[in-house]
Amino acid sequence: MITGTGTFLLIATLPIYAATPVLTRSYDNSRNGANTTETTLTPTLVANGLARIKSLTIPDDKRVEAQPLYVPGLLINGKTHNVVLVASMGNHVYAFDADAPQGQDLLWTSTLLSKPYQPIVMPDNNPEGRTTNVDLWGINILWGILSTPVVDLDKQQMYLVNWTEGPDPKNPVLLLHRISLADGKEIGKGQPLTGVVNGANGKPAIDARGKPVQLNSNQKQRAALLLSPLRGQHKTLFIGITGGEVPGDPHGWLVAVDVDTFKETAAIPTTQQGFGGGIWQGAAGPASDDQGNVYVMTGNGGFNITKNGGDTSAGQIVDFNGTTDFAEAFIKFKYQRTGTGKGSLTLDDWYIPFQDSKRSNQGNPDYQDQDLGGGAPILPAGTTLVMGAGKDGILYVLDRNNLGKKIADLTPLKQPPLFVTFNGLGLSTSPPAIDFVLGGGPDPSEGPPKKTHHQHSSPGYWIGSTGAFLFDWGENESLRSWQVNPATGQVSFLGKSAEIASRASSLDQSIGGMTGGMIAVSSNGTSNGIVWTLAPIDGNANQAVVAGAARAYDATAFDTANNTDGTKRLKLLWDSTHAGVPFNFSKFCPPVVADGKLYVATYDGRVDVYAPKQ
């Protein structure tokens, strides 16, 4: 664990200028992860070096989980500021002036949005020395604002979800809030999120384990919030809820809230008979198109075979049926606004790429943890495509106007499934034979057995002057660049970085090495493209607090030297490990680039701010 804070440059107050807002995770509702209006940062300038100019300090909890947001030109106390909003696990939101010197930049702290949940702590032999009833590895100290909020610029409000203390110390309570951008004060009171499926008798429907199909107040909410449309009138707020991973666990949910009345209008589960199918997506948010349709990728789940009211094989997972259960699925939801404060959610289309029951466990008892929903979908700009990869590291490309409603059938795909996080040369991607020795295979560059190359969160998609590009970074692997044909959905490999996430860990014999790299792209239109990444230097960020590195790569140019395996090497422009600023990695939080600055959330109670060296 790193405890040092390094050094930083003192800066004078900079002028306010025309700027680009960052109101939601990954910049927009398509979740492409690209800021295409960056006029300051160019590959040449970044290659000359960045320096940390200050840190935005968070006093109540060290673990910054939510992506920082950025609102330029915000009027606070009669003055205009470029504002960075940081949500904390301590259930506060902090507003900082992006341009003021450190120590003079805090504009307001929100009122306490209810007390954060304090988990029950028990000693353990893991790296953090503790485990809790919420987190097996005991990494988080408090549980407050876990997901990235969203800013409603038209209403000058921020919407967020948090956990708080409830009457039962073992069970936190999930609440929805809205605060004013002018002063951070809460508007109204926190609202509980609810969801239930009623049967024909009007009573809650019962799942295969005899439990009511309902949203429980203690379910996690990690996926970033979605506000659709992001600008304009009559918006709807969408909230993805995680499920569970073993029989009897909760169901995944999507909840809709009418922004005009700030009332919940609909909630729909992703599974009804089984369990799980959670919407967590490596903390990335659901995506939405111009018609307001919502796209998600769901996680682990299943259901038990039942006979005569009892389990014939307790704990045995059976496949998701495409009728009531949609775990491990791409899902398209349709929301219909039926009046002020009224609306309905329907599951409009879906695709389930594989069947768990036909996959071998290869000696791994946790084989069902294929978790398609560990990744998140993106809607490539200017296309009708939806694409995403999960823990398999297999990319699926679909037509979002026709997902196919198929199970373990490749015919709806725009191209065959493709390993994008590592070189799966010679390995089958066709169901059911998509299993492989984790990290193994015929190519030695894939590393020793038992190494995973999971994709977490969403890749980056950017349109440059020479075409469209996809960038992804799986665990125990390198950043990879791909060319995309927007018309056909075909994806082809271009090159990869020499740098490896969790490099030392990637060479040992143990399972681990989460989470790979988090990605953002900046450019000035189709030029000056830069891929920004945050990744663990070593270790497993899911099991311990580990050191991180921020890096910048040229989005289109390659290094003069190739990688040792002969592939083209992505051109590294800048590396924070050479800037003398150590930090602990926030495992699911991408970097943010806005108006000539880079923002890096950490597990050190701060967000570091970088700018070009003077």
LODREN-938560 format. One record per residue (C-alpha): x, y, z; residue in three letters. Coordinates in steps of 0.05 Angstrom, whole numbers, plus 5000, padded with zeros to 4 digits. Layout:
<pts>
PT     x     y     z   aa
PT     X     Y     Z  ALA
...
</pts>
This chain:
<pts>
PT     x     y     z   aa
PT  5000  5000  5000  MET
PT  5026  5070  4984  ILE
PT  5020  5124  5036  THR
PT  5064  5179  5008  GLY
PT  5032  5239  4975  THR
PT  5089  5262  4932  GLY
PT  5099  5335  4912  THR
PT  5059  5383  4870  PHE
PT  5066  5450  4836  LEU
PT  5035  5513  4864  LEU
PT  4993  5549  4812  ILE
PT  4961  5616  4804  ALA
PT  4886  5623  4792  THR
PT  4873  5611  4718  LEU
PT  4821  5647  4676  PRO
PT  4753  5619  4662  ILE
PT  4743  5598  4589  TYR
PT  4694  5560  4545  ALA
PT  4693  5489  4569  ALA
PT  4665  5419  4561  THR
PT  4619  5392  4616  PRO
PT  4627  5320  4641  VAL
PT  4558  5307  4668  LEU
PT  4558  5230  4669  THR
PT  4606  5172  4670  ARG
PT  4644  5161  4604  SER
PT  4623  5230  4579  TYR
PT  4557  5213  4546  ASP
PT  4499  5165  4546  ASN
PT  4528  5122  4491  SER
PT  4585  5108  4540  ARG
PT  4638  5115  4485  ASN
PT  4686  5144  4536  GLY
PT  4711  5198  4489  ALA
PT  4716  5273  4501  ASN
PT  4722  5300  4429  THR
PT  4725  5374  4448  THR
PT  4793  5376  4482  GLU
PT  4831  5434  4451  THR
PT  4890  5439  4499  THR
PT  4920  5370  4508  LEU
PT  4955  5343  4446  THR
PT  5002  5283  4439  PRO
PT  5061  5330  4431  THR
PT  5044  5370  4492  LEU
PT  5030  5309  4535  VAL
PT  5095  5276  4513  ALA
PT  5131  5337  4541  ASN
PT  5104  5317  4609  GLY
PT  5048  5329  4659  LEU
PT  5055  5353  4730  ALA
PT  5008  5346  4788  ARG
PT  4985  5417  4802  ILE
PT  4942  5401  4862  LYS
PT  4899  5349  4897  SER
PT  4825  5354  4914  LEU
PT  4824  5326  4985  THR
PT  4766  5285  5012  ILE
PT  4767  5283  5089  PRO
PT  4711  5233  5105  ASP
PT  4733  5169  5070  ASP
PT  4796  5151  5030  LYS
PT  4763  5107  4979  ARG
PT  4737  5149  4921  VAL
PT  4694  5101  4881  GLU
PT  4652  5148  4837  ALA
PT  4681  5181  4775  GLN
PT  4690  5256  4787  PRO
PT  4644  5301  4745  LEU
PT  4658  5370  4717  TYR
PT  4611  5429  4708  VAL
PT  4643  5491  4676  PRO
PT  4616  5561  4684  GLY
PT  4575  5544  4746  LEU
PT  4548  5603  4786  LEU
PT  4562  5596  4860  ILE
PT  4553  5654  4909  ASN
PT  4550  5704  4852  GLY
PT  4615  5681  4819  LYS
PT  4628  5635  4760  THR
PT  4671  5574  4771  HIS
PT  4694  5512  4733  ASN
PT  4672  5460  4784  VAL
PT  4695  5389  4798  VAL
PT  4644  5347  4836  LEU
PT  4671  5289  4878  VAL
PT  4623  5241  4913  ALA
PT  4649  5202  4972  SER
PT  4636  5136  5008  MET
PT  4625  5180  5069  GLY
PT  4559  5205  5037  ASN
PT  4582  5275  5019  HIS
PT  4592  5310  4953  VAL
PT  4648  5361  4949  TYR
PT  4650  5418  4898  ALA
PT  4719  5445  4881  PHE
PT  4741  5502  4837  ASP
PT  4783  5468  4783  ALA
PT  4827  5529  4773  ASP
PT  4838  5555  4844  ALA
PT  4901  5536  4884  PRO
PT  4897  5477  4931  GLN
PT  4870  5497  4999  GLY
PT  4829  5553  4967  GLN
PT  4788  5511  4920  ASP
PT  4732  5480  4963  LEU
PT  4667  5516  4944  LEU
PT  4617  5475  4984  TRP
PT  4607  5409  5019  THR
PT  4538  5378  5013  SER
PT  4495  5367  5073  THR
PT  4504  5297  5101  LEU
PT  4462  5253  5055  LEU
PT  4445  5206  5113  SER
PT  4499  5169  5151  LYS
PT  4540  5120  5110  PRO
PT  4533  5047  5126  TYR
PT  4587  5021  5171  GLN
PT  4597  4947  5157  PRO
PT  4607  4894  5211  ILE
PT  4682  4883  5213  VAL
PT  4716  4817  5229  MET
PT  4791  4802  5231  PRO
PT  4819  4762  5173  ASP
PT  4885  4739  5144  ASN
PT  4874  4775  5078  ASN
PT  4919  4834  5056  PRO
PT  4875  4886  5091  GLU
PT  4871  4844  5155  GLY
PT  4795  4847  5158  ARG
PT  4732  4823  5125  THR
PT  4662  4852  5130  THR
PT  4590  4831  5119  ASN
PT  4592  4872  5054  VAL
PT  4662  4863  5027  ASP
PT  4698  4796  5032  LEU
PT  4766  4832  5026  TRP
PT  4751  4889  5074  GLY
PT  4776  4943  5028  ILE
PT  4721  4995  5039  ASN
PT  4717  5029  5106  ILE
PT  4649  5062  5096  LEU
PT  4594  5048  5046  TRP
PT  4560  5111  5021  GLY
PT  4561  5136  4949  ILE
PT  4588  5077  4910  LEU
PT  4562  5093  4840  SER
PT  4577  5153  4796  THR
PT  4521  5205  4803  PRO
PT  4494  5245  4744  VAL
PT  4486  5321  4734  VAL
PT  4422  5351  4707  ASP
PT  4449  5417  4679  LEU
PT  4379  5441  4659  ASP
PT  4352  5435  4730  LYS
PT  4420  5452  4763  GLN
PT  4416  5389  4804  GLN
PT  4456  5325  4817  MET
PT  4423  5257  4827  TYR
PT  4456  5203  4867  LEU
PT  4444  5137  4903  VAL
PT  4476  5117  4969  ASN
PT  4474  5066  5024  TRP
PT  4457  5088  5094  THR
PT  4446  5058  5162  GLU
PT  4381  5021  5174  GLY
PT  4347  4992  5235  PRO
PT  4384  4927  5224  ASP
PT  4460  4935  5231  PRO
PT  4470  4877  5184  LYS
PT  4430  4909  5128  ASN
PT  4442  4978  5097  PRO
PT  4386  5017  5063  VAL
PT  4389  5042  4992  LEU
PT  4366  5115  4981  LEU
PT  4359  5162  4921  LEU
PT  4377  5236  4931  HIS
PT  4380  5301  4892  ARG
PT  4422  5361  4912  ILE
PT  4429  5433  4886  SER
PT  4491  5450  4846  LEU
PT  4491  5519  4875  ALA
PT  4504  5500  4947  ASP
PT  4501  5424  4955  GLY
PT  4438  5425  4997  LYS
PT  4391  5367  4991  GLU
PT  4325  5379  4956  ILE
PT  4270  5342  4992  GLY
PT  4288  5277  5027  LYS
PT  4322  5213  5007  GLY
PT  4275  5163  4975  GLN
PT  4279  5087  4981  PRO
PT  4282  5048  4916  LEU
PT  4229  4994  4909  THR
PT  4210  4940  4861  GLY
PT  4163  4880  4862  VAL
PT  4132  4832  4813  VAL
PT  4060  4815  4830  ASN
PT  4025  4751  4811  GLY
PT  3955  4742  4784  ALA
PT  3928  4745  4855  ASN
PT  3958  4813  4866  GLY
PT  4009  4785  4915  LYS
PT  4085  4784  4902  PRO
PT  4106  4730  4853  ALA
PT  4149  4675  4882  ILE
PT  4215  4651  4852  ASP
PT  4243  4580  4848  ALA
PT  4269  4585  4919  ARG
PT  4202  4606  4947  GLY
PT  4221  4679  4957  LYS
PT  4182  4740  4934  PRO
PT  4210  4773  4871  VAL
PT  4226  4841  4900  GLN
PT  4281  4892  4905  LEU
PT  4314  4889  4973  ASN
PT  4338  4953  5006  SER
PT  4406  4923  5020  ASN
PT  4424  4907  4947  GLN
PT  4486  4942  4920  LYS
PT  4481  4998  4869  GLN
PT  4549  5003  4834  ARG
PT  4531  5019  4761  ALA
PT  4534  5093  4743  ALA
PT  4467  5129  4739  LEU
PT  4437  5143  4671  LEU
PT  4397  5207  4656  LEU
PT  4360  5203  4590  SER
PT  4361  5249  4554  PRO
PT  4422  5282  4585  LEU
PT  4398  5350  4563  ARG
PT  4327  5372  4547  GLY
PT  4258  5364  4577  GLN
PT  4221  5306  4610  HIS
PT  4281  5266  4631  LYS
PT  4282  5197  4662  THR
PT  4333  5172  4712  LEU
PT  4353  5099  4705  PHE
PT  4386  5060  4762  ILE
PT  4416  4991  4754  GLY
PT  4416  4945  4815  ILE
PT  4462  4886  4827  THR
PT  4436  4816  4842  GLY
PT  4468  4755  4875  GLY
PT  4510  4697  4852  GLU
PT  4483  4636  4889  VAL
PT  4414  4605  4893  PRO
PT  4367  4645  4937  GLY
PT  4404  4711  4925  ASP
PT  4368  4774  4902  PRO
PT  4349  4790  4830  HIS
PT  4379  4845  4787  GLY
PT  4334  4905  4773  TRP
PT  4328  4967  4730  LEU
PT  4291  5024  4763  VAL
PT  4262  5086  4727  ALA
PT  4249  5153  4761  VAL
PT  4211  5211  4729  ASP
PT  4255  5272  4739  VAL
PT  4199  5324  4733  ASP
PT  4163  5295  4794  THR
PT  4223  5257  4823  PHE
PT  4180  5196  4833  LYS
PT  4196  5124  4816  GLU
PT  4152  5103  4757  THR
PT  4175  5033  4741  ALA
PT  4221  4976  4762  ALA
PT  4234  4911  4725  ILE
PT  4275  4850  4746  PRO
PT  4325  4815  4700  THR
PT  4308  4748  4731  THR
PT  4243  4723  4762  GLN
PT  4248  4648  4773  GLN
PT  4323  4646  4785  GLY
PT  4371  4693  4819  PHE
PT  4422  4746  4800  GLY
PT  4426  4777  4732  GLY
PT  4452  4839  4767  GLY
PT  4468  4904  4732  ILE
PT  4536  4924  4759  TRP
PT  4579  4929  4695  GLN
PT  4645  4943  4729  GLY
PT  4615  5008  4754  ALA
PT  4599  5033  4683  ALA
PT  4529  5057  4671  GLY
PT  4472  5032  4627  PRO
PT  4474  5063  4558  ALA
PT  4417  5096  4520  SER
PT  4403  5115  4448  ASP
PT  4368  5176  4419  ASP
PT  4301  5141  4425  GLN
PT  4311  5132  4500  GLY
PT  4321  5056  4497  ASN
PT  4366  5030  4552  VAL
PT  4420  4977  4542  TYR
PT  4453  4935  4596  VAL
PT  4496  4873  4604  MET
PT  4475  4828  4662  THR
PT  4518  4787  4708  GLY
PT  4519  4718  4739  ASN
PT  4454  4683  4755  GLY
PT  4411  4622  4744  GLY
PT  4359  4581  4779  PHE
PT  4352  4513  4813  ASN
PT  4315  4454  4782  ILE
PT  4255  4442  4826  THR
PT  4212  4380  4834  LYS
PT  4153  4371  4880  ASN
PT  4169  4437  4912  GLY
PT  4240  4419  4930  GLY
PT  4309  4423  4899  ASP
PT  4331  4361  4862  THR
PT  4403  4385  4863  SER
PT  4415  4441  4913  ALA
PT  4458  4495  4884  GLY
PT  4459  4467  4813  GLN
PT  4455  4523  4762  ILE
PT  4409  4516  4703  VAL
PT  4409  4561  4642  ASP
PT  4375  4627  4633  PHE
PT  4312  4614  4592  ASN
PT  4300  4678  4554  GLY
PT  4229  4679  4581  THR
PT  4232  4700  4654  THR
PT  4307  4698  4666  ASP
PT  4359  4741  4631  PHE
PT  4425  4733  4668  ALA
PT  4489  4735  4627  GLU
PT  4452  4775  4574  ALA
PT  4451  4836  4530  PHE
PT  4384  4870  4544  ILE
PT  4348  4927  4511  LYS
PT  4294  4960  4554  PHE
PT  4240  5005  4527  LYS
PT  4213  5061  4571  TYR
PT  4146  5092  4555  GLN
PT  4127  5157  4589  ARG
PT  4052  5154  4598  THR
PT  4041  5220  4633  GLY
PT  4068  5265  4687  THR
PT  4100  5220  4738  GLY
PT  4079  5158  4701  LYS
PT  4115  5108  4657  GLY
PT  4128  5035  4642  SER
PT  4190  4992  4630  LEU
PT  4189  4932  4584  THR
PT  4243  4883  4564  LEU
PT  4243  4896  4489  ASP
PT  4299  4854  4462  ASP
PT  4356  4809  4486  TRP
PT  4414  4763  4469  TYR
PT  4445  4709  4513  ILE
PT  4512  4688  4483  PRO
PT  4525  4623  4521  PHE
PT  4496  4570  4567  GLN
PT  4531  4559  4633  ASP
PT  4507  4486  4639  SER
PT  4546  4467  4577  LYS
PT  4612  4498  4599  ARG
PT  4662  4454  4636  SER
PT  4690  4478  4701  ASN
PT  4762  4456  4687  GLN
PT  4773  4441  4760  GLY
PT  4749  4511  4779  ASN
PT  4688  4505  4825  PRO
PT  4671  4577  4810  ASP
PT  4663  4562  4736  TYR
PT  4595  4596  4734  GLN
PT  4629  4663  4747  ASP
PT  4631  4678  4672  GLN
PT  4598  4744  4690  ASP
PT  4582  4777  4624  LEU
PT  4558  4836  4666  GLY
PT  4628  4849  4692  GLY
PT  4634  4891  4629  GLY
PT  4588  4943  4600  ALA
PT  4557  4958  4532  PRO
PT  4575  5017  4488  ILE
PT  4535  5046  4430  LEU
PT  4588  5067  4379  PRO
PT  4574  5137  4354  ALA
PT  4542  5142  4286  GLY
PT  4521  5069  4282  THR
PT  4465  5023  4303  THR
PT  4515  4976  4337  LEU
PT  4520  4955  4410  VAL
PT  4583  4920  4433  MET
PT  4613  4895  4498  GLY
PT  4657  4843  4530  ALA
PT  4654  4810  4599  GLY
PT  4699  4767  4641  LYS
PT  4714  4720  4583  ASP
PT  4747  4778  4547  GLY
PT  4704  4760  4487  ILE
PT  4675  4818  4447  LEU
PT  4604  4812  4421  TYR
PT  4579  4860  4367  VAL
PT  4504  4864  4355  LEU
PT  4454  4906  4317  ASP
PT  4416  4944  4371  ARG
PT  4354  4945  4326  ASN
PT  4354  4869  4327  ASN
PT  4391  4835  4385  LEU
PT  4363  4769  4361  GLY
PT  4328  4738  4421  LYS
PT  4374  4678  4416  LYS
PT  4411  4634  4466  ILE
PT  4480  4607  4449  ALA
PT  4468  4622  4376  ASP
PT  4518  4663  4337  LEU
PT  4472  4683  4280  THR
PT  4452  4751  4308  PRO
PT  4524  4773  4315  LEU
PT  4553  4824  4266  LYS
PT  4619  4786  4268  GLN
PT  4642  4722  4303  PRO
PT  4659  4729  4377  PRO
PT  4729  4756  4386  LEU
PT  4780  4753  4443  PHE
PT  4797  4826  4453  VAL
PT  4834  4826  4520  THR
PT  4887  4775  4500  PHE
PT  4911  4733  4442  ASN
PT  4862  4675  4440  GLY
PT  4893  4647  4377  LEU
PT  4868  4576  4366  GLY
PT  4816  4580  4421  LEU
PT  4743  4570  4405  SER
PT  4694  4626  4417  THR
PT  4634  4585  4396  SER
PT  4585  4561  4448  PRO
PT  4588  4515  4484  PRO
PT  4662  4505  4470  ALA
PT  4685  4574  4491  ILE
PT  4720  4547  4552  ASP
PT  4795  4548  4557  PHE
PT  4849  4540  4609  VAL
PT  4849  4608  4642  LEU
PT  4905  4647  4610  GLY
PT  4929  4585  4574  GLY
PT  4924  4564  4502  GLY
PT  4972  4553  4444  PRO
PT  5003  4622  4446  ASP
PT  5059  4629  4499  PRO
PT  5045  4704  4504  SER
PT  4980  4686  4540  GLU
PT  5019  4670  4603  GLY
PT  5017  4610  4650  PRO
PT  4954  4573  4670  PRO
PT  4902  4603  4717  LYS
PT  4912  4675  4694  LYS
PT  4848  4712  4678  THR
PT  4841  4767  4626  HIS
PT  4774  4794  4647  HIS
PT  4745  4856  4616  GLN
PT  4716  4902  4669  HIS
PT  4674  4964  4654  SER
PT  4669  4991  4583  SER
PT  4720  4998  4528  PRO
PT  4735  5065  4494  GLY
PT  4709  5081  4424  TYR
PT  4735  5140  4383  TRP
PT  4729  5163  4311  ILE
PT  4794  5191  4284  GLY
PT  4814  5219  4217  SER
PT  4835  5148  4194  THR
PT  4773  5112  4220  GLY
PT  4741  5085  4282  ALA
PT  4781  5054  4340  PHE
PT  4765  5011  4400  LEU
PT  4810  5008  4461  PHE
PT  4806  4958  4518  ASP
PT  4851  4934  4574  TRP
PT  4839  4866  4607  GLY
PT  4870  4844  4673  GLU
PT  4939  4813  4670  ASN
PT  4946  4841  4600  GLU
PT  4964  4901  4557  SER
PT  4922  4958  4529  LEU
PT  4898  4937  4461  ARG
PT  4878  4978  4400  SER
PT  4829  4956  4347  TRP
PT  4802  4983  4281  GLN
PT  4726  4982  4275  VAL
PT  4686  4983  4211  ASN
PT  4624  5023  4232  PRO
PT  4584  4998  4173  ALA
PT  4594  4923  4185  THR
PT  4616  4918  4257  GLY
PT  4680  4882  4238  GLN
PT  4737  4891  4288  VAL
PT  4811  4879  4272  SER
PT  4872  4881  4316  PHE
PT  4923  4938  4309  LEU
PT  4971  4936  4367  GLY
PT  4981  4935  4442  LYS
PT  5021  4969  4496  SER
PT  5086  4944  4526  ALA
PT  5058  4959  4595  GLU
PT  5018  4905  4630  ILE
PT  4966  4914  4684  ALA
PT  4990  4878  4748  SER
PT  5054  4859  4712  ARG
PT  5086  4816  4766  ALA
PT  5020  4784  4784  SER
PT  5009  4766  4711  SER
PT  5070  4720  4712  LEU
PT  5054  4680  4775  ASP
PT  5011  4617  4780  GLN
PT  4953  4644  4821  SER
PT  4885  4667  4799  ILE
PT  4879  4742  4806  GLY
PT  4904  4808  4779  GLY
PT  4840  4849  4777  MET
PT  4818  4895  4748  THR
PT  4856  4913  4686  GLY
PT  4856  4984  4659  GLY
PT  4802  5037  4660  MET
PT  4799  5079  4596  ILE
PT  4781  5148  4570  ALA
PT  4798  5182  4504  VAL
PT  4808  5255  4489  SER
PT  4814  5291  4422  SER
PT  4799  5354  4384  ASN
PT  4747  5325  4337  GLY
PT  4782  5272  4296  THR
PT  4852  5296  4311  SER
PT  4900  5295  4370  ASN
PT  4871  5230  4398  GLY
PT  4899  5208  4465  ILE
PT  4881  5144  4503  VAL
PT  4883  5156  4578  TRP
PT  4887  5097  4626  THR
PT  4888  5079  4700  LEU
PT  4913  5010  4718  ALA
PT  4942  4972  4777  PRO
PT  5018  4968  4775  ILE
PT  5017  4901  4809  ASP
PT  4973  4857  4853  GLY
PT  4899  4844  4854  ASN
PT  4858  4907  4864  ALA
PT  4797  4866  4882  ASN
PT  4832  4835  4943  GLN
PT  4876  4891  4968  ALA
PT  4892  4965  4962  VAL
PT  4946  4968  4908  VAL
PT  4988  5021  4874  ALA
PT  4963  5050  4809  GLY
PT  4991  5085  4748  ALA
PT  4961  5136  4702  ALA
PT  4985  5134  4630  ARG
PT  4973  5168  4563  ALA
PT  4981  5136  4494  TYR
PT  4977  5164  4424  ASP
PT  4911  5139  4397  ALA
PT  4936  5129  4326  THR
PT  5013  5128  4325  ALA
PT  5056  5069  4342  PHE
PT  5126  5065  4373  ASP
PT  5185  5055  4327  THR
PT  5200  4989  4363  ALA
PT  5152  4930  4362  ASN
PT  5133  4887  4422  ASN
PT  5174  4825  4436  THR
PT  5119  4782  4403  ASP
PT  5124  4823  4339  GLY
PT  5060  4862  4348  THR
PT  5058  4937  4339  LYS
PT  5071  4975  4403  ARG
PT  5025  5031  4424  LEU
PT  5063  5096  4433  LYS
PT  5068  5114  4507  LEU
PT  5066  5190  4516  LEU
PT  5068  5197  4591  TRP
PT  5070  5154  4654  ASP
PT  5053  5179  4724  SER
PT  5104  5133  4755  THR
PT  5157  5178  4724  HIS
PT  5123  5240  4753  ALA
PT  5138  5224  4826  GLY
PT  5065  5220  4846  VAL
PT  5047  5153  4878  PRO
PT  4974  5136  4889  PHE
PT  4930  5077  4906  ASN
PT  4886  5052  4850  PHE
PT  4811  5063  4851  SER
PT  4793  4997  4820  LYS
PT  4734  5014  4775  PHE
PT  4743  5089  4764  CYS
PT  4766  5116  4696  PRO
PT  4808  5178  4687  PRO
PT  4773  5243  4669  VAL
PT  4801  5293  4619  VAL
PT  4769  5362  4613  ALA
PT  4795  5429  4591  ASP
PT  4869  5415  4592  GLY
PT  4870  5376  4658  LYS
PT  4872  5303  4678  LEU
PT  4834  5281  4740  TYR
PT  4854  5217  4775  VAL
PT  4810  5189  4832  ALA
PT  4849  5150  4884  THR
PT  4841  5107  4946  TYR
PT  4881  5159  4985  ASP
PT  4826  5208  5001  GLY
PT  4841  5253  4942  ARG
PT  4832  5266  4868  VAL
PT  4898  5286  4836  ASP
PT  4897  5340  4783  VAL
PT  4950  5342  4727  TYR
PT  4965  5394  4675  ALA
PT  5020  5404  4623  PRO
PT  5088  5424  4650  LYS
PT  5103  5497  4642  GLN
</pts>
